[in-house]
């Protein structure tokens, strides 16, 4: 099947409009070097906005001849698009929001890489330097805004949820918008789009102006979760670990909607951080919520947390079923606690410096078959360290499900093997099996083929 394509040359709007000749040359060199493929793939994902395709491999098959090139001009840069998806254009003109997101890709994949990832200023093996790198990436994207009181709610959840669950996320977003709370998500469809869509109506009714709809993603996941049209600030972090740290450093509270293995990974990440002894007194509102039909889903998550990292972890979150207004009221109250604590600590509202994040949550995990087999999935370790290892296990399953390198590794070497304490592995097996039965691993209507094998 052929898909309509368009050639175009576009100029930046709102960012990267004023660059020195040195900066232009650096971007030009990076776009033709080792980052060329990442830049091309992330750009194609952005152009895919609204198409409904949530399979990165399928997207690349549809547009094999797509290319993007940086053009140098005396006054800055342009982008030349060849055989780009026509869905990104209206009457032959690139949609403004997609134009903005394309230059966000250029900014974060090329410009930031040279300033952060490939810079001697940052030793990304050190915890403090990782946090400072995340700070610099967000500041460069103009995400950090001093003077704003805590009001940014991070919303996590699946991209392939049911219609009922999606409508519920919109209703929660609406209630948050009515209370002048802004939204930050992983930028894709499903539970990442719904809260933003609902919040736009709440903000409009309150005449509170344009809300903030912040989307945080990373190169390995963006093709399967293209930015939704509501995102007005897009940031592409270098890897999943820096993306997760960006969520908890900038957000003031988290709402978790139904999802799959990626959502379980996110839950384990935040609980592992909150369980660190240094964070015992840090307020961080965390709510798990969904419609009545999702009650069993959250019971399964709750049981898994109890079986693995214990009762203390359960004390760090609330489960609210089928009550969007209560979710928003609780989150608004949590914001006041965050504000008071930050004032007492002298911490910034726009970036949570106080929160302790162990290096085990910051270092990129490469889901090779050997690394997956060697994960320490046992209880003979502090609960926050077990949470870190469980998060890595789920991160590997995500990679095997949707990431290009993970899918390729499974095809070449077979299934990932996960082994550990019998109680932990049994609970993990039960949870993942439930996800498969509920079609939370892939879009409904497609048969899921596991990328893992659990050894008890």
SEZA-485997 format. One record per residue: residue in three letters; z, x, y of N, C-alpha, C in turn. Coordinates in steps of 0.05 Angstrom, whole numbers, plus 32768, in hexadecimal, padded with zeros to 4 digits. Each point is the difference from the previous one (the first is absolute). Layout:
residues N
alaZXYZXYZXY...
//
This chain:
residues 456
unk800080117FE880007FEF8018800080118019unk7FEF7FF980147FFF800F801880117FF38016unk800D8011801080117FF680167FF48009801Bunk80017FEE80147FF48006801A800E8018800Dunk7FF08011800C800B8018800D7FF48003801Cunk800E800F80117FF78005801C8005801D8007unk7FEE800B80118004801A800C80097FFC801Dunk801280108009800A7FFD801B800D801B800Aunk80018002801B800E8017800C80157FF38013unk801A80087FFC80157FF3800F80108014800Funk800D7FF78015801180118011801C7FF77FFEunk801480128006801C7FF87FFE80087FEC8015unk80137FEF7FF9800B7FED8013801F80007FFEunk800D80098015801D80008000800E80187FF6unk7FF280127FF2800C80197FF67FEA80147FFBunk8008801980017FEE80177FFD7FE97FFF8013unk80047FF480187FEB7FFE80147FFF80198011unk8016800E8002800180198010800980177FEEunk7FED80117FF9800680177FEE7FF58019800Dunk800E80167FFB7FF6801A80097FEA80097FEEunk7FEF801380097FEB800B7FEF800B800D7FE7unk8018800C8002800D800C7FE980077FEA7FECunk800B7FEA800980077FEA7FEE7FE87FF47FF3unk7FEA7FFD800F7FE87FF57FF57FF580127FEAunk7FFF801A80057FF680137FEC801280007FE7unk801A7FFD800380127FFF7FE97FFB7FE77FEFunk7FFC7FEA800D7FFA7FE77FF27FE580027FF2unk7FED800B800E7FE580037FF4800180127FE7unk800E80168001800280127FE9800F7FF27FE9unk80157FF18006800F7FF37FEB7FEF7FEB7FF3unk7FF07FF1800F7FF07FEA7FF57FEB800A7FEDunk7FF9801A80017FEB800B7FEF800C80127FEAunk801B80027FFF800D80117FED800D7FF17FE9unk8018800A7FF8800D7FF57FE880097FE38004unk80027FF7801880097FE480057FE97FEC8002unk7FE8800A7FFD7FE97FEE800480007FE87FEEunk800780037FE780007FEA7FED80167FEC8007unk8018800A800680167FEE80077FF97FF1801Aunk7FF4800D80137FF87FF380197FEC7FEA7FFBunk7FEC80077FEF7FEB7FEC7FFA800C7FE87FF1unk801180057FEC800A7FEA7FF080137FEE8010unk8011800C801180137FF080107FF07FF08015unk7FEB800B800B7FEF7FF280137FF27FE87FF3unk7FF680047FE77FF37FEA7FF280147FEA7FFBunk801980077FF980157FEC7FFB80057FEF8019unk8001800D801780047FF280197FE97FED8006unk7FE880097FFB7FE87FEF80047FFF7FE87FEDunk800F80027FEA80017FEB7FEC80137FE98007unk800C8001801880137FEC80097FF67FE47FFCunk800F7FEF7FF27FF97FE47FFD7FEC7FF97FEAunk7FF780147FF17FEC7FFA7FEB800C7FF47FE7unk801A80047FFB800C7FF67FE8800080137FE9unk7FF4801780027FFF80147FEB801A80108000unk800E80007FEA801A800F7FFF7FFE80167FEBunk7FE880087FF97FFC80157FEB7FF18017800Eunk800D801780027FF48016800E7FE7800A7FF2unk800080017FE67FE880087FF17FE97FEE8005unk80057FE680007FEB7FEC80057FF58003801Cunk8011800580137FF78004801C7FEE80188002unk800780167FF37FEE801880017FE67FFB7FF1unk80007FF07FEB7FE77FF97FF27FEE7FEF8011unk800C7FEE80107FF07FEE80117FF180108016unk800D8014800A7FF4800F80177FFE801E7FFAunk7FF080077FEC7FFF801D7FF87FF380118015unk7FEF7FF580117FF1800F8014800D8000801Bunk80187FF48003800D8000801A8008801C8008unk7FFC800780198008801A800B800A7FFC801Cunk801280128009800A8000801B8001801C800Aunk7FF7800480187FFE801B800B800B8001801Dunk800F80158006800A8004801B7FEA800E8011unk7FFA7FF480177FEC800B8012800E800B8018unk7FFA80198007800D800D80177FF07FFA801Aunk800E7FF880157FF57FFC801A8011800F8015unk7FF580058016800F800F801580197FF18008unk7FFE7FE5800080177FF0800880127FF77FE9unk7FFA800A7FE880127FF97FEA7FF07FFD7FE6unk80057FEB7FF17FF37FFC7FE67FF67FE47FFCunk7FED7FFD7FEE7FF67FE77FF7800180007FE1unk7FFD7FE97FF47FFF7FFF7FE37FE57FF37FF9unk7FF1800D7FEE7FE77FF57FF680057FF47FE4unk7FFA7FE77FFE80037FF27FE67FE57FFA7FF4unk7FFC80077FE77FE87FFB7FF180067FEE7FE8unk7FF17FEA7FFE80027FED7FEA801D7FF67FFDunk800B7FF88016801C7FF580017FFF7FE37FF9unk80167FF57FF480017FE47FF87FFB7FEE8018unk7FED7FED7FFD7FF87FEE801680177FED8007unk80137FFC7FED80167FED80058011800A8018unk7FFE801980078011800B80167FF37FFC801Bunk7FE97FF380017FF17FFD80197FFC7FE28006unk7FFE7FFA801A7FF97FE6800A7FE880038012unk7FE97FF47FF97FE8800280107FF8801D8004unk800480107FEC7FF9801C800180138013800Eunk80177FF5800A8014800F800E801980027FF0unk800B80187FFD801880047FF080187FF0800Dunk800E7FF27FEF80187FF1800980148013800Dunk800B7FF880178011801280108018800A7FF0unk800D7FEF7FF2801880087FF07FF880157FECunk7FE97FFD7FF37FF880137FEC7FF8801A800Dunk7FF47FFF80187FFA8018800F801A80108005unk80157FF28009801A800D8005800A800D7FE7unk7FFE7FF27FE9800B800B7FE77FF080187FF7unk7FE6800080057FEF80177FF8800A8019800Eunk80067FFE801A80098017800E801D80077FFAunk800F7FED7FF5801A80067FF57FFD80117FE7unk7FEC7FFA7FF07FFA80117FE97FFA801C8009unk7FEE800380137FF9801B800A8019800E800Aunk800F7FF280108019800C800B8013800A7FEBunk80057FEF7FEC801580077FEC7FF680127FEAunk7FE77FFD7FF77FF680107FEA7FF7801B8009unk7FF3800280177FF5801A80098012800D8015unk80057FF28015800F800D8016801C80077FF8unk800F7FED7FF4801C80057FF8800280157FEAunk7FED80007FEE800180137FEA8002801D800Bunk7FF0800680138001801B800B801A80068010unk800A7FEB800C80198004801080197FFF7FF0unk7FFF7FF37FE980197FFC7FF07FFE800D7FE5unk7FEF7FF57FEF7FFF80087FE47FF7801D7FFCunk7FED800880107FF5801B7FFD800A80138016unk80187FFA800B800A80108016801880107FF7unk800280198009801880117FF980197FF6800Eunk7FFE7FEE801380177FF5800E80127FF07FEDunk7FF57FF57FEB800F7FEE7FEE8000800C7FE4unk801780047FF5800380077FE480077FE67FF0unk7FEB7FF47FF480037FE67FF4800F80017FE6unk800B80177FF9801380027FE9801D7FFC8009unk80047FFF801A801B7FFC800C80037FE48009unk80177FF47FFB80057FE480067FFE7FFB801Eunk800C8010801180007FFB801D7FE38002800Aunk7FF080127FF67FE5800380097FEF7FE87FF8unk80057FF57FE97FF17FE87FF780067FE98014unk801A7FFC800680077FEB80137FF48004801Bunk8000801980097FF38006801A7FE27FFC7FFFunk7FF480067FE97FE37FFB7FFD7FFA7FE28003unk80107FF07FF27FFC7FE3800280047FF7801Dunk8014800A800D80047FFA801D7FE880078011unk7FF580187FFC7FE9800880107FE77FEF7FFBunk7FFC7FF97FE67FE97FEF7FFA80027FE5800Eunk80187FF47FFF80047FE6800C7FFF8002801Funk800B8015800B7FFF8003801D7FE380048009unk7FF180107FF17FE4800480077FF07FE78000unk80087FED7FEF7FF37FE67FFE800B7FEC8015unk801380098010800C7FEF8015800F7FE87FF4unk800C80057FE980107FEB7FF2801C7FFF800Bunk800B80178007801C8002800980027FF8801Dunk800F7FEA800580017FF5801B801D7FFE8009unk800980148010801C7FFF800A80047FE88012unk80197FF6800080077FE9801180007FE67FF1unk7FF37FFE7FEA80007FE77FF080197FFE7FF0unk800D7FE9800180177FFB7FEE7FF67FFC7FE4unk801180057FEC7FF87FFD7FE47FF57FE57FFAunk7FE67FFE7FF87FF47FE77FFA7FE980027FECunk7FFC80187FF37FE980047FEF80097FFB7FE2unk7FF47FEB7FF480067FF97FE57FEA800A7FEDunk800780107FED7FED800A7FEC7FFE7FEB7FEAunk7FE87FF87FF97FFC7FEC7FEB7FF0800D7FE9unk800C80007FE87FF4800B7FE87FFA7FE97FEDunk7FEC80057FEF7FF97FEC7FEC7FE480057FF5unk7FF87FF07FED7FE780057FF27FE77FF78010unk7FE9800D7FFA7FE77FF9800E7FF17FEA7FF1unk80097FFA7FE77FF17FEC7FF080137FEA7FF7unk80107FF6801380137FEB7FFA7FF37FE57FFFunk800E7FEC7FF57FF57FE57FFE7FFE7FF3801Cunk7FF07FEA80017FFD7FF2801A801B7FF6800Aunk80117FF57FEE801A7FF6800880118016800Cunk800080177FF3800F8017800A7FF5800A801Bunk7FE6800080027FF38009801A80087FED8016unk7FFF7FE67FFB80087FED8015801D80038008unk801180077FEC801C80058006800380188013unk7FF180157FFB8002801880117FF87FF9801Dunk7FEC7FEE80037FF87FF8801B80177FF0800Dunk800D7FEF7FF180167FF0800C801780128009unk800680147FEF8015801380087FF8800F801Aunk7FE6800980007FF6800E801880027FEF8019unk7FFA7FE67FFC80017FED8017801D7FFE800Aunk80137FFE7FEE801C7FFF80098009801A800Dunk7FF680167FF78006801A800D7FF48001801Cunk7FE77FF780027FF28000801A800E7FEE8014unk800A7FE97FF7800F7FEF80128019800E800Bunk800A80147FF28018800E80097FF8801B800Cunk7FE7800380087FF58017800E8004801A7FF0unk7FFD7FFE7FE6800180177FEF7FE380097FF9unk7FFB801A80017FE6800A7FFA7FFE80087FE2unk7FE780047FF77FFB80037FE37FF3801B7FFAunk800A800D7FEB7FF380197FF67FFC7FFC7FE2unk7FE780057FF67FFA7FFD7FE47FEF80177FF7unk7FF87FFF7FE67FED80147FF67FE47FFB8008unk7FFB7FEC80117FE77FFB800E7FEB7FF17FF0unk80047FFC7FE67FEB7FF37FF080027FE27FFFunk7FF57FF37FEB80007FE37FFE801A7FF67FF3unk80017FE77FF880177FF57FF2801A80008011unk8015800B7FF4801A8001800D800080128018unk7FEB801080047FFF801180177FF27FF28018unk7FEF7FED7FFA7FF27FF18014800F7FE78009unk800C7FF17FEC800D7FE78005801580018016unk801380127FFF8015800180157FF48005801Cunk7FEB801080017FF38005801A7FF37FE7800Aunk7FF27FF27FEE7FF27FE8800880137FEB800Aunk80167FFC7FF280147FED8009800D8007801Aunk8005801A8003800E800A80197FEE7FFB8018unk7FE680027FFD7FEF7FFC801880047FE4800Cunk80057FEC7FEF80047FE5800A801C7FFE800Dunk8014800C7FF3801B8000800C8000800E801Bunk7FF3801780027FFF800E801A7FF17FEF8015unk7FEA7FF47FF77FF17FEF801380107FE9800Aunk800F7FF37FEF80107FE98008801680088014unk800B80187FFC8015800980127FF5800D8019unk7FE5800280027FF2800D8017800C801C8004unk8005800E7FEA800C801B80027FEB80168002unk7FE77FF880037FEB801580037FF780097FE4unk7FEE801480017FF6800B7FE78016800E7FF0unk80047FF77FE78014800D7FF07FF6801A7FF5unk8012800F7FF47FF980197FF37FFB7FFA7FE3unk7FE980087FF67FF97FFC7FE47FF8801B7FF5unk8013800F7FF77FFD801C7FF97FF980027FE2unk7FEA800E7FFA7FF880057FE48002801D7FF9unk800F80077FEB8003801B7FF67FF380037FE5unk7FEE80127FFC7FF380047FE77FFD801D7FFAunk7FF180077FEA7FFB801C7FF97FE680017FF1unk7FF280177FFF7FE580027FF67FFD7FF67FE3unk801480037FEF7FFE7FF97FE580007FE27FFBunk80097FF0801380037FE37FFB7FEE7FEF8013unk7FF6800C80157FF37FF080157FE67FF27FF6unk7FF2800C7FEC7FE77FF47FF680067FE57FF2unk80177FFF7FF280087FE87FF1800F7FEC8013unk8009800A8017800F7FEF80127FF68004801Cunk7FE77FF880057FF48004801B80107FF28015unk8002800C8018800F7FF480167FF87FE48006unk80137FEE80027FF97FE480067FFA7FFE801Eunk7FF37FEB80097FF67FFE801C80167FFE8014unk80197FF97FF880157FFC8014800D801A8009unk7FFE80157FF0800C801980067FF6800A801Bunk8012800580137FF7800A801A8008801D8004unk8010800B7FEE8006801D80007FFE80097FE3unk7FED80127FFA7FFC800A7FE58007801E7FFFunk801080087FED8007801C7FFC7FFB80077FE2unk7FF280167FFC7FFB800A7FE5801180197FFCunk80147FFE7FEF801280167FFB7FF380117FE9unk8006801A7FFE7FF380117FED80047FF97FE2unk80177FF47FF980067FF97FE580147FE97FFFunk80057FF67FE880117FE97FFD801D80068009unk800A80187FFB801B8006800880048000801Eunk7FED800B800F80027FFF801D7FFC7FE4800Bunk7FEF7FF17FF27FFD7FE48008801A7FF17FFDunk800D80037FE9801A7FF27FFC801580098014unk8001801A80068013800980147FFA7FF4801Bunk7FE67FFE80077FF97FF48019800A7FE38002unk7FFE7FF17FEA800A7FE58000801E7FFF8007unk801080107FF3801D7FFE8004800A800E8019unk7FF18013800A8008800D801A7FF97FEE8018unk7FEA7FF17FFF7FF87FF08017800A7FE37FFEunk80027FF67FE780097FE47FFD801F7FFD8003unk80087FE88008801D7FFB8004800B7FEE7FEAunk7FEF7FF67FEF80097FF07FE97FE87FFB7FEEunk80047FF97FE77FEA7FFC7FED80037FE57FF2unk7FE97FF27FFE7FFE7FE87FF07FED80067FE9unk80087FFA7FE87FEF80057FE87FF87FE57FF4unk7FE67FFC7FFF7FF47FE87FF47FF880077FE3unk7FF87FEC7FF07FF780057FE57FE980138000unk7FFF80117FEC7FEA80137FFD7FFF800A7FE3unk7FF680187FFD7FFE800C7FE5800E801A7FFFunk7FF480137FF3800C801A7FFB80038010801Aunk7FED7FFD80138003800D801980177FF68010unk80057FE67FFF80187FF5800E8019800A7FF3unk800180027FE58018800B7FF38004801C8008unk7FEB801080048003801B8009800D8001801Cunk7FF77FEE8012800B7FFF801B801E7FF87FFFunk80077FED7FF0801C7FF87FFD801180177FF7unk7FF7800E7FEC800F80177FF6800380168015unk7FEB8003801080018015801580167FFA8014unk80007FE7800B80147FFA8015801C7FFF7FF4unk80037FF67FE7801B7FFF7FF4800A801D7FFAunk7FEE80117FF78008801C7FFB800A800D8019unk7FF47FFA80178009800C8019801B7FF48009unk80027FE67FFE80187FF38009801880077FEEunk7FFB80077FE7801680087FEE800A801C8004unk7FF2801080108009801B8006801B7FFE800Eunk801480107FF8801B7FFE800D7FFF8002801Eunk7FEE8010800B7FFE8003801D7FF77FE7800Funk7FF57FED7FF17FF57FE8800C80127FE77FFBunk801880057FF680117FEA7FF880077FED8018unk8002800B801880077FF080177FE87FF88011unk7FE880077FF87FE87FFB80107FF77FE37FFBunk80007FEF80157FF77FE57FFC7FE17FFF7FFDunk7FF67FF37FEC7FE37FFD7FFD7FFB7FE67FF1unk7FFB7FEA800F7FFC7FE67FF37FE980017FECunk80057FF77FE87FEC80007FEB80027FE57FF2unk7FEA7FF180017FFF7FE57FF47FE97FFD7FEDunk80057FF67FE87FEC7FFA7FED7FFC7FE28000unk7FE77FF680047FFC7FE480037FE57FF77FF6unk7FFE7FE67FF97FE77FF47FF780047FE27FFDunk7FEB7FF27FF980037FE37FFC800F7FFA7FE6unk80057FE77FFA800F7FF87FE87FF3800B7FE7unk7FE6800180007FF180097FE88005801E7FFAunk800A800F80148004801C7FFD801D80077FF8unk80107FEB7FFB801D80057FFA800380117FE7unk7FF17FFB7FEB8002800F7FE87FF7801D8004unk7FEC800480117FF7801B800680178011800Cunk800E7FF480138016800F800C801880037FEEunk80047FED7FEE801580047FEC7FF980187FEEunk7FE780037FF97FF880177FF08004801B800Funk7FF98000801A800480188010801E80068002unk80107FEB8005801D80038003800C800B7FE6unk7FF77FF57FEA800A800A7FE67FF9801D7FFBunk7FE7800780067FF7801B7FFD801180148010unk80067FF88019801080118011801C80047FF4unk800C7FEA7FF6801A80017FF4800080127FE7unk7FEB7FFD7FEF7FFF80107FE87FFB801E8004unk7FF5800680177FF8801C80058012800E8014unk80007FF88019800F800F8015801A7FF28007unk80067FE87FF5801B7FF6800180077FEC8015unk80197FF77FFF800B7FEB801180008008801Eunk80068019800680008009801B7FE67FFB800Eunk7FEA80047FF17FE57FFB800C7FFD7FE38007unk800A7FEE7FEF7FFD7FE48005800F7FF78019unk8014800F8008800F7FF980187FF18006801Aunk7FEA800F7FFE7FF1800880187FEA7FED8008unk7FFD7FEA7FF17FEB7FED800880097FE37FFBunk7FF27FED800C80047FE47FFB7FE77FF47FF5unk80037FEC7FEE7FEA7FF17FF680017FE4800Bunk7FEB7FF7800E7FFF7FE6800C7FE67FF27FF6unk80047FEA7FF27FEA7FF27FF47FF87FE68010unk7FE77FFF80077FF47FE8800C800E7FF68019unk800680138012800D7FF9801A7FF780138016unk7FE77FFD800A7FF680138014801280028019unk800A7FEA800A801180018018801980107FFBunk800D7FFD7FE9801780107FFA7FFA801E7FFFunk7FE980067FF47FF8801D7FFF7FFE800B801Dunk7FF37FF180127FFD800A801B801B8001800Funk80117FED7FFC801A8000800D801180187FF6unk800080057FE6800E80177FF57FF5801A800Bunk7FE6800280027FF38018800980068005801Eunk80007FEB800F80068002801D801D80098003unk80127FF67FF0801C800880028003801E7FF8unk7FF080087FEC8001801C7FF77FF680128016unk7FED7FF780107FF680118017801780068013unk80117FED8005801680058013801380157FF4unk800580007FE6801080147FF47FF3801C8002unk7FE680017FFC7FF2801980038002800A801Dunk7FFD7FEE801380018008801C801C800C8007unk80157FF27FF7801B800A80068005801B7FF3unk7FF780037FE78004801A7FF27FF18016800Eunk7FE77FFB80077FF08015800D800D8008801Bunk800B7FEC800E800D8006801A801880127FFBunk80107FFA7FEC8018800F7FFA7FF9801D7FF7unk7FEA80037FF17FF8801A7FF67FF080108014unk7FF77FF380157FEE800D80137FE480057FF4unk7FF97FEF7FEC7FE680037FF37FEB7FEF800Eunk7FE780097FFE7FEA7FF2800D7FFB7FE57FF2unk7FF77FEC80107FF87FE67FF47FE680037FF2unk7FEE8012800A7FE480007FF67FFC80127FE8unk801480107FF87FFE80127FE9801B80057FF5unk80057FFA7FE7801A80027FF48006801C7FF6unk800A801080138006801C7FF9801980027FEFunk80137FED8002801980027FF27FFD7FFD7FE2unk7FED7FF17FF77FFD7FFA7FE37FFA801A7FF1unk801080057FEB7FFD80177FEF7FEB7FFA7FEAunk7FEB80107FFF7FEC7FFD7FEC7FFE801A7FF0unk80087FFF7FE7800080187FEF7FE3800A7FFCunk7FFE801A7FFB7FE6800C7FFB7FF27FF37FE8unk80107FF67FED7FF47FF47FE87FF07FE78007unk80057FF480177FF17FE980097FE980088012unk7FFE801980087FED800980137FE980107FF5unk8004800E7FEA7FEB80117FF57FEC7FEF7FF0unk7FE6800480057FEC7FF17FF2800280037FE2unk7FFE7FEA7FF2800180017FE37FE37FFE7FF5unk7FF880137FF27FE580007FF380037FF47FE4unk7FF47FE87FFC80047FF37FE67FEE800B7FEAunk800480197FF97FF2800B7FE9800E7FF67FE7unk7FF380037FEA800C7FF77FE78019800F7FFAunk8000801A8005801880117FFB80177FF78012unk7FFA7FFC801A80157FF98013800C7FE47FF9unk7FF07FEE7FF7800A7FE67FF8801280027FE7unk7FF880117FED801080047FE8801B800D8006unk80018011801580188010800580137FF28013unk7FFB7FE7800980127FF38013801B7FFB7FF3unk80158005800F801C7FFD7FF780087FE38003unk7FFA7FF07FEB80077FE4800180197FFA7FEFunk8016800B800980197FFD7FF280177FFD8015unk80177FF67FF680167FFA8013801380188004unk7FFA80167FF58011801880047FF9800E801Aunk80007FF180167FF9800B801A800A7FEC8015unk80038008801980087FED80157FEB7FE98002unk800A7FE880077FEE7FE980017FE980038013unk8004800E80167FE9800380137FEB80137FF5unk800880137FEF7FEC80117FF47FF17FF27FE9unk800E7FEF7FF17FF37FF07FEC7FEB7FED800Eunk80087FF580167FEE7FEF800F7FE6800F8008unk8004801980087FE9801180087FED80047FE8unk800B80047FE97FEF80057FE87FF37FE67FF6unk800F7FEA80027FF37FE67FF97FEA7FFA8013unk80048006801A7FEA7FFC80147FE880107FF8unk800380197FF87FEA80107FF87FF17FF47FE8unk800F7FF57FED7FF47FF37FE97FEE7FE98008unk800A7FEF80127FF07FEA80097FE980098012unk80048016800F7FEA800B80107FE980097FEEunk8007800C7FE97FEC80087FED7FF07FE97FF5unk800E7FEA7FFA7FF37FE87FF67FED7FF58015unk80088000801A7FEF7FF780157FE780128001unk8003801A7FFE7FE9801280007FEE7FFA7FE9unk800B7FFC7FE87FEF7FF97FE97FF27FE68002unk800B7FEE80107FF47FE580047FEA80008014unk8004800D80187FEE7FFC80167FF68019800Eunk800C80177FFC7FF88018800E7FEA800F7FF0unk7FED800A800F7FE9800D7FF4800880177FEDunk801280118009800880177FEF80107FF87FE8unk80107FEA800380107FF67FEA7FEE7FF37FEAunk7FED7FF080097FEE7FF27FEE7FF080157FF0unk7FF78015800E7FF180167FF38011800E7FECunk8019800680068012800E7FEE80057FF07FE6unk80037FE6800380047FEE7FE97FE780017FEEunk7FE97FFE800D7FE780017FF17FFC801A7FF0unk800A8016800C7FFC801A7FF3801580077FEBunk80197FF780068017800A7FEF800F7FEA7FF2unk7FF97FE78004800E7FEA7FF380177FF68011unk80117FF07FF480157FF2800E801680138009unk800D7FFA80178018800E800880167FF97FECunk801280137FFA80177FFA7FEF801980038010unk80117FEB7FFE801A7FFF800D80167FFF7FECunk801480118002801680007FED801A8005800Dunk80167FF67FF5801A8004800C80157FF07FF0unk80177FFB800D80157FF17FF37FF67FE57FF6unk80097FF87FE87FF67FE77FF480047FE88013unk80187FFE800C80057FE980117FED7FFF8018unk7FFC8017800C7FEE800180177FE47FFA7FF8unk7FF6800C7FEB7FE47FFC7FF77FFC7FE37FF7unk80137FF47FF37FFE7FE47FF77FFD7FEE8019unk80118005801480007FF080187FE58004800Funk7FF6801880017FE78006800D7FE97FF27FF1unk800180017FE67FEB7FF37FF080007FE28004unk80187FF4800180027FE380057FF47FF9801Cunk8007801180147FF67FFA801B7FE280028002unk7FF580167FF57FE3800480027FF17FEB7FEFunk800B7FF87FE97FF47FEC7FF07FFF7FE5800Funk80167FFA800E80017FE880107FEB80008016unk7FFD8018800D7FEB800380157FE47FFA7FF5unk7FFB800A7FE87FE67FFB7FF37FFC7FE27FFBunk80147FF37FF47FFE7FE47FFA7FFC7FEF8019unk800C800880167FFE7FF180197FE880098010unk7FEF80117FF47FE8800A800D8006800E801Bunk8015801080008008800F80187FF6801C8000unk7FF280087FEB7FF5801B7FFF7FE38002800Aunk7FF27FE97FFE7FE57FFF80087FFB7FE4800Cunk7FE97FFD800D7FF97FE6800B7FFF7FEB7FEAunk800A7FE780057FFF7FEB7FEC7FE37FFD7FF5unk7FFE7FFA7FE67FE67FFC7FF47FF480187FF2unk800D801880057FF680187FF2801580097FECunk7FF7800B7FEA801280087FEB800A801C8006unk801B80038000800C801A8007800080127FE7unk7FF780198004800180147FEB801580158008unk801780027FF28015801280087FF7801D8002unk800C800E80137FFA801D8003801880107FF7unk80137FF47FF38019800D7FF880087FF87FE4unk801280107FF4800D7FFA7FE7801D80078003unk80127FEC7FFA801D80058002800B80087FE5unk800E80168000800C800B7FE7801E7FFC8003unk800C7FF07FEE801D7FFA8002800F80147FEF
//
